[in-house]
Amino acid sequence: MTEPSRAELESRGSSAPRAGHWFRSLWSDERELAHAIHGTVVGSAVMVAASLHGTLGPVVVTVIVTLLVYWATERYADLLAAGVHGRATNHRVAAVLRGGWPMLQSSYAPVVVLLVTSALGAELRAAVLAALVLSTVLLAGLGYAAARRSESSVLGALGWAAVSALLGVAVIALKLALH
C-alpha cells in the first residue's frame, strides 16, 4: 500500500505524512534543506579540523565563526545577485538574510552535544565523536525529509537517508584517520 501524495492529503485537509515532520516544519523548502545539509557538513568538517590541535573553547569558536563566515558570504552573494532585479529594499534584504539561516541552525545541536558531552567529563576526542554521530543522524533525517517532500516512497527515502548519512560517516572516518 502506498502513502497518499502531498496533494491528495492537502485536498482532504490533512497534513503531509508524519515522518520527517520536525524537519518539514523547521526548514520549509529545498533551499533551506540545502542550507541545513551544507551547514551540517561544514560544521562537522570544521569540528574535526579544529579538534586536531585545539581544546574545547577554540573548537566551538572555530565552528561558530566558520559557519558565520560561510553564512555571511552566501548572503552577500545572494544580495548582489538579487540586485539584478532592481533596487534592494529593506524587505528584500531581510528575506535574503533569512534565507540561509538553516546553515547556522543545523549546527546548534552538534555544538550543544559537544559542550554537554565535554561537561559530563568526556575527553575532547570522544565529545567530538558524539557530535559527529549526531551530525550523521541529522544528515540522514534531512535526506529522508527531502526525499519524502519529493514524494519518494518510504523505501526510496530510506535510500536517500542512507546516502546522506554517508556524508557524516565520511567525516567520522576522516576524524578517526587523523587521530
N, C-alpha and C positions, 0 to 999 in steps of 0.2 A: 504494500500500500504506500502510495506516495503522499507527501505532505502537500497541502494546497499552496499555490503560489501566493506571493505577497499581494498581488492584485485581487485574487479571489478572496483572501482574508479581509482586505480593506473593503471590498464590495459588500461583505457580510457584516462589517462593523467590528471585525476582530483585529487584533494586532498581529504582527508577524510572529512566527514561532518563537518560543521562549529561549531556545538555545542561542547563546551569544547576546542575550538581552542587555547585559551590562555594557558591552562594547557598543551595541546599537544605540543605546541612549547617550553614551559618552561622546562617541565620535560618529557624527551623523551622515557623513558622505565619504566617497572614495578618497578624496584629497586628505581628509582628516585621518582616515585609516592609514594612508601612505605616510603621513607625517608621524603618526604614532609608531609605525613599524620602523621608520628611519630613526626616530629618537631612541627607541629601544635598542636597536643595533649599535648606533653610535655611542650611546651611554654605556653599553656593555663593553664595547671595544676600548673605550677610554678608561673605564674602570680597570680593565686588565692591564693596560699600559701603565697607568698611574700607580697601580699597586705593586709593580715590579720593584720599585725603589723608594716607595713612599710609605707614609703612615696614614692612619685613618683620616685625619683632618685634610691633608693635602689631596688625598684621593677624592674625597667628597667635593672639595672646592674645584678640583680639576674637572670632574664630571659635570658639575653645575655650570661652571664658566664655559667649558667647551660647548655644551648644549645651548647656552645663551648666545654664544658667538654664531653657531650654526643657525639658530632661530633668527637672529638679527640679520645675518647676511641673506637668508632666504626671504625674509620680509622686505628688506631693502631692494632686492632684485625684483620681487613681485610689485613693489611700489613703483619702481622705474618702469616695469613692463606695463602696469596699469595706466601709466601716464600717456601711452599712445592713444588711449581712448578719451583723452581730454584732461582738463584741469583736475588735480587731486583735491577732492572735497574732504572735509573732516569725516564725513560718513564713509567715504571710500577708504581713507587711510585707516580708520578704526576697523573696517571689515577685513582689510589686508592683514593688519596686525593680529586680529583674532584667528585668522586662517591657519596659521602654523602652530598655534598653541599646543595641539596634541603632541608635538615633538617634545615639549617640556613636560607635559602631564604624564607621558608614558614613562618618564624616568623617575618619577616620585617614588613609586613602590619599591623598585630595586634599591634606591638610595636609603629608604627607610629600613629595608631588610638589612642592608649593610650596617647601618647605625645600631639597630636593635641587636643584631647578632653580635656585634662587637661589644655593646654594652653588657651583654649577657656573659662575656668572658671569652668569646671565640677569638682566635688569632686572626689577623687581617686576611690571610690566605683563605681560611675557612669562611669568613664573613663574605668575602668577595665571591667565593664559590656559591654560597647560599643565594646571594643577589643574582648571580648569573643563572642559577636554576630557575629562580622566579622570572627572570627575563625570558628564558626559554619557554616557560609556561605561558607568559603573556604573548609571546610571538605565536605560539600555537593557537591561542584564543583569538588573536587578531586575524590569523589566517582562516580559521574556522568562520568567524563572523563575516569576513569579507566574502568568502565563498557562499555562505548562506544568503547574504544580501543579493548575490547574483543569481539566486535561486538554484544553486547546485544542490544535488541530493545530499543527504547526510553522509553517505559514503564518500562522495566527491569532496565534501567539506572537510571530512577527516583526512583525506589525502592532502588537501591544501594546508591543513593544520600541521601535518607531519613535515611537509616541505618547509613551512615557516619555522617550525621548531628546529630544523636542521641549521638554520642561521645561528640560533642560540647554541646548539651543540658545537658548531664550528668555533664560536668564541670561547666556549668552555675548553675545547681541545687546545686552542691557542694558549689559553691560560695555563693549562696543565703542562703543555710543552715548554713554556717559557720559564716555569719554576722548577 
